[in-house]
Amino acid sequence: MSNNRQAGVDDFLTRLPKVELHLHIEGTLEPELMFALAERNGVELPYADVEAARAAYDFSDLQSFLDLYFLGMSVLITARDFHDLAMDYFRRAAAEGVVHVEMHVDPQAHLARGVSLDTVMQGLISASRVARDELDLSTAMILAFLRDQPVEDALKVLEQAGPWLEHFSAVGLDSAEQGNPPSLFREVFARAGQLGLARVAHAGEEGPPSYIREALDELDVCRIDHGVRAVEDVELLERLSDEGVVLTVCPLSNVRLKVVDHLEQHSLPRMIDAGLNITLNSDDPAYFGGGMRDNFAACQRAFGWSDETMRWLASNAIEAAFMDESRRDALRARLADTW
């Protein structure tokens, strides 16, 4: 692609109003901020400098990523740290045309380090207000449970979150998928439903297609995070299509975590051909090589998708987002302006 053509694509993809449905706020921690927060809080990191930390971002699988991910969290201690983490991401996201962000928050990872939910929420709520007022960026939060931790811990966290429930739109299920099926968390998700929270869950990333079925049938989720292994099950594909289940696919994440070796091998084209309700997302952009614009651009290059397909993907996310209808109408209008 010529430089002029590439510049045109990038400009369009920047103007395209993008909604991020699958983002782990802890996964937005860039090495520069990691080192700044480590110095501020007196935390010692096992890297000599920022570049050494970047070199560590070469994962062999999901677990090796998670090890680094939780190490990075060790610098997040005060409400100011969480505010700075979120604002650093919000500014980058807004600059590349992101208009709404739904962030998974992992309280268990912080509580285990002695950082209270109150501390986490104070920082994230204050950042969300600044993003709304200064960046015209709306946000929602998803209370995520670590599926490799005991179910009882998840229930405790849900109860502890009581004072903050008005700030959460949904609960989610994340972390290492293998050997941790969604059905284990049936009671937690049922309780969340009673509290009026929507439900989403990671399924079918490294886990089998049966985990997607479990998430739908046992947890009553409205969205599947990832879901790329659905292509291995024809009946499941038909069900997802018939029911219009939203899938929050993270292409660059799937490459970095070795779900596929190369983006051109990704199942996204087959998923779209099967009639699935697909959205594109960045997952953990600091660790996986790019934010929303990068994920859109990478797919457009890899699959030769038209601008119309890009608009369709953006529209899917707007319609699936946890936001009020006035905000949705405003974003629909912005999307229409890109024609």
N, C-alpha and C positions, 0 to 999 in steps of 0.2 A: 504494500500500500504506500502511495506517495506521501511525502510529509504534509502536503496541502490536504489530501484526502483524510489522513489520520487526524489532522487538526480539526477538520470539519466534524469527524465522528466524535472526537473528544468534546467539542463544543456542544454538540447535540446531547451527548450523554450527561454533560454537566447541567444543561438546562432542563433535562428531563427530571421532573419531580419524583424522587425515589424515596420509598418507604422501607425502612429496615425492620423486619419482623423477627429476625433471628440474630441477636447480638448478645454476647456475654460482656458486660461492662468491664469486668476484670480482665478480659481478653483484649482490651484496647490500650493496655499499658505499654507504651513505646519505651525502648531502652533508655532514651534520654531522660524521660520522666522517672523511670525506675531508679536511675542513678541519682537524680535530684532528690527524690523522696528518701532514698536510702541515706544520703548525706544528712538530710534534714532530721531524720529520725534515729540516726546512729545505727543503722542496720548494715551489717557486713555482707556483701555479695561475693560469690565465688568467681567473679570475673574481674580482670584487670581494668577493663574499660568498656565503653559502649560497644565498640566493634567486636570485642571478644564475646559480649552477650549476644550480639546479632549472629555471630558464627554458631552459637548454640542452637539457633532456631532451625535446625535440620533434623526433623523428627523421623523416626523409623515407624512409629505407629501412634495410636491415640494415647497410650499410657505414657510414652516418652514425652509427648507434648504436655500431658497433664502434670508430670513431674516438674517441668519448667514453669508451667502456668501457676502452680501453687507456690513455687519459689518466688515468683514475681510478686505474688500477693503479700509476701512478708513485709513489704515496704509500706503497705496501706494500714495505717494505725489510727489516725485521727480523722474527724469529720472533714477537716480541711483537705486531707489527702484524697478522700473520696470525691470531694467537690472538684479538686484539681484534676483528678483522673477523668471524671465525666466531662468537664469543660474542655479539656484537651481534645477529647474525641469529638464532642459536639461541634467545636470550631472547625475541625478538619472535615467532618461530615457535611456541615452546612456549606463549606467552600466547594464541595463537589456535588452539590445539588440534592442532598438528603434533606427532606422536609419533616420527617417523623421518624422517631426511633423508639423501638420497644426493646428494653434491655432486661435480659435475665440477670438476676442478682442471686448470689450463692451465700446466704447467711451462714450455713454450717461451716464453710471454709474459714469464715472470719471468727465465729464464735469459738471454734477450736483453738484459735490463736489468742483468745482473750479480748477480742474486739467485739463490742456489743452491737446489737442490731440498731440501737438508738444512734450510735456513732455513724454506722453505715448510712442509715436513712437520712439523718440530718444533712450529710454531705451531698447525697444524691438528690434530695428534694431541693436543696438550695441551688444546685447546678441546673436542675430542670427548670426552675423559675427564671434563672438568668437566660437559659437557652430560649425559652418562650418569649421573653421580653426583648432580648437583644438580637436574637438570630432568627426569630419567627420559626423556631423548630419546636414542634410538639413532641411529647414523650409519653411513654407508658412503661410500667414496670411489671416484671413477671417474677414471682417468688419461686425460685428453682430449688428443687431437692436433689441432693447427691445420691444417685441410685446405688452407689457402692458403699453407702453407709446404712446403718440399721433403719428399718421403717419407723421404729419407735422414735428415733431422733427427728425424722421428718415431721411426725405428728407433734412433737414438742415445739419445733420451730414454727409450725403453723399456728399453734396456740400463742407462742411468744409474739408472733407478728400481729396479734389482735389490735394493739394501738395504732398500727400502721396500715391496716387492711384497706382503708380508703385510698391509699396510694398505689395499691396493687390492682391490676386488671385481671390477672390470671396467676395460676400456679403452673410450674413446669417440672420436667424431669430430665436431668442431664448427667454428665460424667460417664465413666467407663460402662459401656453397654453390655459387653460379653458377660454372660452368666448372671445378669441382673435384669430379669424380664420386667416389663411394666406391671404385670399382674400383682407383683409383690406390694405395690403401692395403691392397691384398690381402695383400702380404707382411708388413706390420706386424701386421695382425690375425691372420694365420696364426701368427706367432711368439707373439702374446699368448695364443692358444689353447693352444699348446704349453706355455706357462708356467702354464696352469690358470686364466686369467682369462676371465670372461664378456666378451661384446662387445655394445656398443650403438652407434648412430650417428644423428646428425642427418640426416634425409633427407625430401624432400617438403615443405619449408617454403617456400623460394623456388625450390628446384630442382624439376625435373619428376618425375612419378610413376616414371619409369624409374630414378631414383636410389634409390627405395625398393626396387625389384627388385634393383638392384646390391648394396645393403647386405645384403639377405637372401641372395643367391646367391653374392656374391664375398667378403663379410666374415663370413658366418655369424653374424649378430647375433641376439640373443634379444629385443631391444626396438628399436623405431624411435622416435627422438625427433622430435616434431612429426608428420610424416606426413599433414598435412591435405590435400595435393594428391592423395591416393589416390582421392578421389571422382571424379577426372577419368578414371579407368580402371576400368571395370566388372570386368574379369577380375582386376585387382589387388585390388579390394575383396573379391571372392569368395575369393581366396587368403588374404588377411589374416584373413578370418573363419574359413575352414576350418582354418587353422593356429593360430588363437588368438594371433596375434602381438600383443604389448602395444605400444600407442602412447601416448607420453607427450605429451599435447597441452597447449599453454600458451595459453589463450584471450586473456588480456589482453596478452600478448606479441604475439600475432598482430595485434591491433588497433593497438598502438603502432608496430609495424614495417610497418604498411600491407599485411599479407597480406590483410586484409579491412578495409573502411572502418568498419564497425560490427559489433559483436558479433552482432547479430541476423542478419547475413549469413553467419555462420560455418557451416562444413560439419559441425560437431559433431552436430547432430540427424540428418543423413543418415548420418554414420559410425556412430552408435548404431543407427539403423534397419537398417543393413547388417550388423549383428551383430559389429562390431569390439570388441576388448578395449581400451576407452578408460580412461585415467587423466587427471586434471587436475593441473596443475603450474604453478609461477610463473615458471620460467626465470631471469630476472634481476629480482627484485622491486623493488629500489631504483630501477631505471630504467623499469620497465613499469607502475608505478601500483598495485602491490598484491601481497600474499603469497597464501598458500593460501586463507585464508578469503575474501579478496576475489575470487579466481578462482571459487570455488564459488558465492559469493553473486551475482556478476555473471551466471553461467550460469543460476542458478535464476531470476533476474529476467528475463533475455533470452528464455529458452526455456520458462518455466513448468514447470520440472522439479519433481517431487515430492520429498519427503524420502526416499522409497524409492529414487529414482534417485541421490540424493546418497550414500546408504549403499552402493549398488551400485558407484558410482565409487570410494568409499573402500575397499571390499572388494577391488576389482580391484588397487589399488595395494599393499595389504597382501600379496596373494598373489604379486605380481610382484617384490617387494622382495628385495634381497640382504641377508638376515638369517637368523639361526639359527631353528630351528623352535620353540624355547621362546619366543623373542620374538614370533614370528608368532602362536603360540597365545594369548599374552597380549593381543596387539592384536585378535585375533578376538573375544576375550571382551569387551574394551572396546567394540568395535563393537556387539556384541550388546546391551550395556547401553544403547545409545541408542534402542532400539526402544520 
